[in-house]
Amino acid sequence: MASAPASYRNSTTKPMCLLSQIMNTGSQFVMEGVKNLVLKQQNLPVTRILDNLMEMKSNPETDDYRYFDPKMPRGSESSVLRNKNPFQEAIVFVVGGGNYIEYQNLVDYIKGKQLP
């Protein structure tokens, strides 16, 4: 039997390759659309409060927060801590409703603060 012409040999691979290119291009467009919908570098309230507390920034939003440090002398005012170095570690918990977007915002904040 004679072999098929060269133009027909790869006829099944070309449509599959074309289909995968279309799918890749389509998924890239979808991802670009999602990126446009996502907030860009905007810290949500939980992250803003954490940043203010960790960096010892004075802000009306966090001025009334209390610090509980076991190394702090007993009976001293909690505002004394604002003059010290920023905190390196924190435990964050939310009483009431929290969601994945707030969690992801905190994770992104932490990644941005880590040393390269």
Buried (B, 14 or more C-beta within 10 A) or exposed (E): EEEEEEEEEEEEEEEEEEEEEEEEEEEEEEEEEEEEEEEEEEBBEBBBBBBBBBEBBEEEEBEEEEBEEEEBEEEEEEEEBEEEEEBEEEEBEEEEEEEEEBBEBBEEBEEEEEEE
